[in-house]
Amino acid sequence: MPAAPWANRHPPETAALTTQQQRIACLAATSLSNKQIAEKLFLSPRTVSTHLYQLFPKPGVTSRAALRDALERLHQQ
């Protein structure tokens, strides 16, 4: 899977995201469920949930919609 367009720019909000968290964030931002993300990345839904729990505070978001908006803002910069 190719890296997200903003992955190499390392804005402050995503600089601390791991590659796996970046992948999960991009998929979660497209409204996929944890189960769907898990199937795409060959992970368990629980692992996806854990990654989301750990990554939401990094860009300061609390929902998938806010995550989507944050990623869109970063992509536009």
Secondary structure as a PSIPRED ss2 file (coil, helix, strand):
# PSIPRED VFORMAT (PSIPRED V4.0)

   1 M C   1.000  0.000  0.000
   2 P C   1.000  0.000  0.000
   3 A C   1.000  0.000  0.000
   4 A C   1.000  0.000  0.000
   5 P C   1.000  0.000  0.000
   6 W C   1.000  0.000  0.000
   7 A C   1.000  0.000  0.000
   8 N C   1.000  0.000  0.000
   9 R C   1.000  0.000  0.000
  10 H C   1.000  0.000  0.000
  11 P C   1.000  0.000  0.000
  12 P C   1.000  0.000  0.000
  13 E C   1.000  0.000  0.000
  14 T C   1.000  0.000  0.000
  15 A C   1.000  0.000  0.000
  16 A C   1.000  0.000  0.000
  17 L C   1.000  0.000  0.000
  18 T C   1.000  0.000  0.000
  19 T H   0.000  1.000  0.000
  20 Q H   0.000  1.000  0.000
  21 Q H   0.000  1.000  0.000
  22 Q H   0.000  1.000  0.000
  23 R H   0.000  1.000  0.000
  24 I H   0.000  1.000  0.000
  25 A H   0.000  1.000  0.000
  26 C H   0.000  1.000  0.000
  27 L H   0.000  1.000  0.000
  28 A H   0.000  1.000  0.000
  29 A H   0.000  1.000  0.000
  30 T C   1.000  0.000  0.000
  31 S C   1.000  0.000  0.000
  32 L C   1.000  0.000  0.000
  33 S C   1.000  0.000  0.000
  34 N H   0.000  1.000  0.000
  35 K H   0.000  1.000  0.000
  36 Q H   0.000  1.000  0.000
  37 I H   0.000  1.000  0.000
  38 A H   0.000  1.000  0.000
  39 E H   0.000  1.000  0.000
  40 K H   0.000  1.000  0.000
  41 L H   0.000  1.000  0.000
  42 F C   1.000  0.000  0.000
  43 L C   1.000  0.000  0.000
  44 S C   1.000  0.000  0.000
  45 P H   0.000  1.000  0.000
  46 R H   0.000  1.000  0.000
  47 T H   0.000  1.000  0.000
  48 V H   0.000  1.000  0.000
  49 S H   0.000  1.000  0.000
  50 T H   0.000  1.000  0.000
  51 H H   0.000  1.000  0.000
  52 L H   0.000  1.000  0.000
  53 Y H   0.000  1.000  0.000
  54 Q H   0.000  1.000  0.000
  55 L H   0.000  1.000  0.000
  56 F C   1.000  0.000  0.000
  57 P C   1.000  0.000  0.000
  58 K C   1.000  0.000  0.000
  59 P C   1.000  0.000  0.000
  60 G C   1.000  0.000  0.000
  61 V C   1.000  0.000  0.000
  62 T C   1.000  0.000  0.000
  63 S C   1.000  0.000  0.000
  64 R H   0.000  1.000  0.000
  65 A H   0.000  1.000  0.000
  66 A H   0.000  1.000  0.000
  67 L H   0.000  1.000  0.000
  68 R H   0.000  1.000  0.000
  69 D H   0.000  1.000  0.000
  70 A H   0.000  1.000  0.000
  71 L H   0.000  1.000  0.000
  72 E H   0.000  1.000  0.000
  73 R H   0.000  1.000  0.000
  74 L H   0.000  1.000  0.000
  75 H H   0.000  1.000  0.000
  76 Q H   0.000  1.000  0.000
  77 Q C   1.000  0.000  0.000
